[in-house]
Amino acid sequence: MFEKLKADIMFHQLFKRPNINKAYKMVPPTDSWYDTITTVHNSLAEIQKLPHEVVEIVSHDGLKMKAIYYPNNSDKTMIWVHGYTSHAERESAFPSLFYRSLGFNVLIPYLRAHSLSQGKYISFGALEPQDMQRWVDKINQIAPNGKIVIHGLSMGGGIALNMSQFDMPNVKCIVSDAPSRSVEGLLTFVANSTFKKGAEKVVHYCFERFKKEFGCDARDFDSAVIVEKSKYPILLSAGSNEQLEDYFEILKDANPMPTDIVILPGCNHGNGMYKQTEMYQGAIKGFLEKYFD
């Protein structure tokens, strides 16, 4: 009887516009994430001192979306795809400084329903790949005939994988760090974890709400299926504690293009760049050297 109401509440809680300023708050030195978060804040302060500008696109459904662009006098650009409810600039600051050290311009978009970009709801990889296509077009306007790598983390990693099916001029390869898998998987997991009874009906009504809100079926967005149409080499990365090795083998088998895998020892979700910096950055550099002349 109450499954539809539960579904509406769950949908709203999962996909509503977040308060991104809650992310990456400083923690005490005794916290296991202290070094990582300190590096995040220091890197943000460092990169924001560099010349940058706000650039804008309009999504296919009329949302104004904004990004921070850090030029580096280069024909190479890294486009960052941030994670679920994340502060894009904070999340990307440390890896962006690394890419700049390799001579890349950096574009840091805010996904729909995050911070500077409009939108009431996140679609968790359904509509965001289309938005990101427009950011690729924007970079091709800024740096025609350049070379682009797309780097996504967590939900952004899943979005990057979902972008792999598109023909995107000048995109050479994709880096997907700790990627989410599917909208359906998210809804099913949360419903089963939250409700003792009626979880299947709650998920069914969530699918209905998703289609009403976004005009598409949540079940159509499974990265392992989409990657079968991939047009790009992909580097898959994750911490060993995430236990994504089997999933990565599925993705590697599905991708018709070359796929590299790096598993970062002792790392959790999203902290491989900080805890295994030399290993991870070395893997990215070696991967990029194959596709950037």
VOBALO-273449 format. One line per 8 residues: number of its first residue (from 1); their letters; for each residue x, y, z of C-alpha. Coordinates in nm, 3 decimals, always signed. Each point is the difference from the previous one (the first is absolute). Layout:
! residues N
NUM	A	X,Y,Z ~ ...
***
This chain:
! residues 293
1	MFEKLKAD	+0.000,+0.000,+0.000 ~ +0.276,+0.241,+0.088 ~ +0.258,-0.123,-0.255 ~ -0.060,+0.290,-0.240 ~ +0.045,+0.255,+0.278 ~ +0.316,-0.178,+0.113 ~ +0.127,+0.004,-0.359 ~ -0.061,+0.374,-0.034
9	IMFHQLFK	+0.182,+0.068,+0.326 ~ +0.289,-0.227,-0.096 ~ +0.026,+0.155,-0.345 ~ +0.008,+0.350,+0.142 ~ +0.258,-0.086,+0.265 ~ +0.229,-0.175,-0.249 ~ -0.015,+0.244,-0.287 ~ -0.079,+0.343,+0.147
17	RPNINKAY	+0.247,+0.286,-0.041 ~ +0.261,-0.046,+0.275 ~ +0.170,+0.249,+0.226 ~ +0.350,-0.057,-0.134 ~ +0.162,+0.210,+0.271 ~ -0.047,-0.291,+0.239 ~ +0.261,-0.193,-0.197 ~ +0.367,-0.019,+0.100
25	KMVPPTDS	-0.036,+0.168,+0.338 ~ +0.322,+0.001,+0.196 ~ +0.043,-0.288,+0.245 ~ +0.232,-0.044,+0.300 ~ +0.352,-0.144,-0.048 ~ -0.116,-0.327,+0.155 ~ -0.243,-0.059,-0.289 ~ +0.117,-0.245,-0.269
33	WYDTITTV	-0.096,+0.253,-0.269 ~ +0.194,+0.289,+0.157 ~ +0.294,-0.008,-0.244 ~ -0.227,-0.034,-0.301 ~ -0.234,+0.280,+0.097 ~ +0.290,+0.228,+0.092 ~ +0.146,-0.061,-0.347 ~ -0.341,+0.074,-0.154
41	HNSLAEIQ	-0.024,+0.338,+0.172 ~ +0.362,+0.095,-0.067 ~ -0.034,-0.097,-0.366 ~ -0.318,+0.205,-0.037 ~ +0.173,+0.305,+0.142 ~ +0.294,-0.054,-0.236 ~ -0.196,-0.050,-0.320 ~ -0.234,+0.291,+0.067
49	KLPHEVVE	+0.301,+0.234,-0.011 ~ +0.048,-0.092,-0.366 ~ -0.174,+0.189,-0.284 ~ -0.348,-0.137,-0.058 ~ -0.343,+0.095,-0.126 ~ -0.360,-0.114,+0.026 ~ -0.140,-0.141,-0.324 ~ -0.357,-0.104,-0.078
57	IVSHDGLK	-0.210,-0.232,-0.213 ~ -0.374,-0.066,-0.026 ~ -0.116,-0.360,+0.033 ~ -0.235,-0.170,-0.246 ~ -0.285,+0.063,+0.245 ~ +0.082,+0.368,+0.050 ~ +0.208,+0.004,+0.319 ~ +0.281,+0.251,+0.031
65	MKAIYYPN	+0.310,-0.188,+0.105 ~ +0.334,+0.142,+0.106 ~ +0.359,-0.115,+0.028 ~ +0.334,+0.135,+0.113 ~ +0.260,+0.008,-0.277 ~ +0.373,+0.012,+0.074 ~ +0.190,+0.074,-0.323 ~ +0.358,-0.121,-0.030
73	NSDKTMIW	+0.096,+0.123,-0.347 ~ -0.045,-0.351,-0.136 ~ -0.192,-0.198,-0.262 ~ -0.055,-0.276,+0.261 ~ -0.293,+0.017,+0.242 ~ -0.119,-0.214,+0.289 ~ -0.374,+0.017,+0.069 ~ -0.088,-0.106,+0.355
81	VHGYTSHA	-0.329,-0.175,+0.082 ~ -0.072,+0.027,+0.371 ~ -0.171,-0.236,+0.238 ~ -0.343,-0.019,+0.159 ~ -0.087,+0.315,+0.204 ~ +0.361,+0.112,-0.028 ~ +0.168,+0.341,+0.004 ~ +0.162,-0.029,-0.343
89	ERESAFPS	+0.284,+0.247,+0.056 ~ +0.107,-0.152,+0.332 ~ -0.027,-0.356,-0.128 ~ +0.203,+0.069,-0.313 ~ +0.262,+0.245,+0.128 ~ +0.278,-0.249,+0.077 ~ -0.040,-0.209,-0.320 ~ -0.045,+0.320,-0.202
97	LFYRSLGF	+0.338,+0.129,+0.121 ~ +0.148,-0.331,-0.114 ~ -0.153,+0.032,-0.346 ~ +0.126,+0.358,-0.024 ~ +0.350,-0.125,+0.080 ~ -0.036,-0.217,-0.311 ~ -0.089,+0.306,-0.206 ~ -0.379,-0.031,-0.005
105	NVLIPYLR	-0.265,+0.267,+0.015 ~ -0.264,-0.098,+0.256 ~ -0.379,+0.032,-0.018 ~ -0.199,-0.065,+0.319 ~ -0.374,-0.005,-0.071 ~ -0.265,-0.002,+0.268 ~ -0.250,-0.269,-0.096 ~ -0.372,+0.072,-0.007
113	AHSLSQGK	-0.150,+0.080,+0.340 ~ +0.343,+0.077,+0.148 ~ +0.118,+0.344,+0.114 ~ +0.040,+0.241,-0.294 ~ -0.206,-0.215,-0.238 ~ -0.378,+0.003,-0.016 ~ -0.227,-0.299,+0.056 ~ -0.226,-0.132,+0.272
121	YISFGALE	+0.112,-0.362,-0.017 ~ +0.310,-0.208,-0.068 ~ -0.068,-0.282,-0.248 ~ +0.298,-0.215,+0.107 ~ +0.144,-0.058,-0.346 ~ -0.314,+0.007,-0.214 ~ -0.001,+0.359,-0.133 ~ +0.346,+0.110,+0.116
129	PQDMQRWV	+0.184,-0.170,-0.289 ~ -0.197,+0.218,-0.243 ~ +0.092,+0.306,+0.206 ~ +0.364,-0.102,-0.007 ~ -0.013,-0.037,-0.378 ~ -0.076,+0.371,-0.013 ~ +0.303,+0.071,+0.217 ~ +0.209,-0.192,-0.252
137	DKINQIAP	-0.147,+0.223,-0.270 ~ +0.087,+0.305,+0.212 ~ +0.364,-0.105,+0.027 ~ +0.010,-0.062,-0.374 ~ -0.114,+0.359,-0.046 ~ +0.268,+0.129,+0.237 ~ +0.280,-0.223,-0.131 ~ -0.090,-0.122,-0.352
145	NGKIVIHG	+0.185,-0.309,-0.120 ~ +0.122,-0.070,+0.352 ~ +0.013,-0.324,+0.195 ~ -0.226,-0.087,+0.290 ~ +0.000,-0.253,+0.284 ~ -0.309,-0.046,+0.215 ~ +0.066,-0.093,+0.363 ~ -0.290,-0.096,+0.226
153	LSMGGGIA	-0.014,-0.100,+0.366 ~ -0.271,-0.211,+0.168 ~ -0.333,+0.106,-0.155 ~ +0.217,+0.201,-0.237 ~ +0.188,-0.317,-0.086 ~ -0.329,-0.163,-0.095 ~ -0.097,+0.306,-0.203 ~ +0.334,-0.016,-0.181
161	LNMSQFDM	-0.066,-0.365,-0.087 ~ -0.348,+0.090,-0.124 ~ +0.157,+0.267,-0.222 ~ +0.217,-0.262,-0.169 ~ -0.279,-0.085,-0.246 ~ -0.001,+0.350,-0.151 ~ +0.201,+0.131,-0.294 ~ +0.183,+0.291,+0.164
169	PNVKCIVS	+0.242,+0.193,-0.220 ~ +0.356,+0.015,+0.133 ~ -0.068,-0.222,+0.303 ~ +0.291,-0.246,+0.012 ~ -0.073,-0.209,+0.309 ~ -0.188,-0.030,+0.330 ~ +0.115,-0.049,+0.360 ~ -0.265,-0.147,+0.229
177	DAPSRSVE	+0.084,-0.006,+0.371 ~ -0.218,-0.214,+0.232 ~ -0.300,+0.024,-0.236 ~ -0.361,-0.042,+0.100 ~ -0.175,-0.266,-0.206 ~ -0.369,+0.072,-0.058 ~ -0.299,+0.207,+0.106 ~ -0.201,-0.319,+0.040
185	GLLTFVAN	+0.264,-0.144,+0.231 ~ -0.002,+0.313,+0.216 ~ -0.379,+0.003,+0.037 ~ -0.018,-0.373,+0.071 ~ +0.279,+0.011,+0.259 ~ -0.146,+0.297,+0.188 ~ -0.354,-0.141,-0.001 ~ +0.112,-0.342,+0.122
193	STFKKGAE	+0.217,+0.161,+0.269 ~ -0.273,+0.235,+0.119 ~ -0.325,-0.193,-0.014 ~ -0.068,-0.340,+0.155 ~ -0.314,-0.048,-0.207 ~ -0.111,+0.115,-0.342 ~ +0.346,+0.092,-0.132 ~ -0.079,-0.132,-0.349
201	KVVHYCFE	-0.312,+0.217,-0.024 ~ +0.193,+0.301,+0.127 ~ +0.260,-0.052,-0.273 ~ -0.279,-0.036,-0.259 ~ -0.152,+0.332,+0.102 ~ +0.346,+0.159,+0.003 ~ +0.041,-0.109,-0.361 ~ -0.332,+0.166,-0.081
209	RFKKEFGC	+0.104,+0.321,+0.177 ~ +0.339,-0.007,-0.173 ~ -0.162,-0.029,-0.344 ~ -0.246,+0.279,+0.079 ~ +0.279,+0.229,+0.121 ~ +0.266,-0.073,-0.260 ~ -0.187,-0.151,-0.296 ~ +0.203,-0.321,-0.006
217	DARDFDSA	+0.008,-0.346,+0.156 ~ +0.239,-0.037,+0.293 ~ +0.065,-0.360,-0.108 ~ +0.166,+0.119,-0.322 ~ +0.309,+0.134,+0.177 ~ +0.229,-0.289,+0.091 ~ +0.363,+0.084,-0.073 ~ +0.096,-0.363,-0.066
225	VIVEKSKY	-0.255,-0.012,-0.283 ~ +0.076,+0.346,-0.137 ~ +0.374,-0.071,-0.015 ~ -0.072,-0.265,-0.262 ~ -0.044,+0.298,-0.237 ~ +0.314,+0.178,+0.119 ~ +0.207,+0.194,-0.250 ~ +0.288,+0.081,+0.237
233	PILLSAGS	+0.286,-0.160,+0.192 ~ -0.081,-0.003,+0.370 ~ +0.215,-0.005,+0.315 ~ -0.191,-0.152,+0.292 ~ +0.126,+0.069,+0.351 ~ -0.113,-0.073,+0.355 ~ +0.130,-0.066,+0.348 ~ +0.059,-0.362,+0.094
241	NEQLEDYF	-0.246,+0.034,+0.290 ~ -0.283,+0.067,-0.247 ~ +0.028,-0.351,-0.146 ~ -0.086,+0.110,-0.355 ~ +0.238,-0.241,-0.175 ~ -0.274,-0.231,-0.128 ~ -0.210,+0.291,-0.124 ~ +0.301,+0.148,-0.177
249	EILKDANP	+0.058,-0.328,-0.181 ~ -0.363,+0.013,-0.118 ~ +0.057,+0.353,-0.129 ~ +0.328,-0.097,-0.165 ~ -0.164,-0.292,-0.179 ~ -0.289,+0.224,-0.109 ~ +0.211,+0.286,-0.133 ~ +0.097,-0.051,-0.366
257	MPTDIVIL	+0.283,+0.251,+0.052 ~ +0.316,-0.050,+0.210 ~ -0.059,-0.001,+0.375 ~ +0.259,+0.041,+0.276 ~ -0.066,-0.079,+0.365 ~ +0.183,+0.129,+0.307 ~ -0.089,-0.117,+0.352 ~ +0.147,+0.222,+0.272
265	PGCNHGNG	+0.109,-0.198,+0.310 ~ -0.154,+0.097,+0.333 ~ -0.224,+0.268,-0.147 ~ -0.370,+0.064,+0.051 ~ -0.255,+0.171,-0.219 ~ +0.144,+0.309,-0.162 ~ +0.325,+0.035,+0.195 ~ +0.240,-0.184,-0.232
273	MYKQTEMY	+0.137,+0.324,-0.145 ~ +0.100,+0.103,+0.352 ~ +0.109,-0.325,+0.163 ~ +0.179,-0.155,-0.299 ~ +0.092,+0.321,-0.178 ~ +0.314,-0.117,-0.182 ~ -0.157,-0.327,-0.114 ~ -0.325,+0.154,-0.118
281	QGAIKGFL	+0.151,+0.302,-0.168 ~ +0.255,-0.226,-0.169 ~ -0.282,-0.219,-0.133 ~ -0.187,+0.301,-0.135 ~ +0.313,+0.146,-0.158 ~ +0.086,-0.331,-0.168 ~ -0.358,-0.035,-0.125 ~ -0.010,+0.351,-0.143
289	EKYFD	+0.333,-0.043,-0.177 ~ -0.160,-0.269,-0.217 ~ -0.267,+0.235,-0.135 ~ +0.151,+0.349,+0.016 ~ +0.280,+0.057,-0.248
***
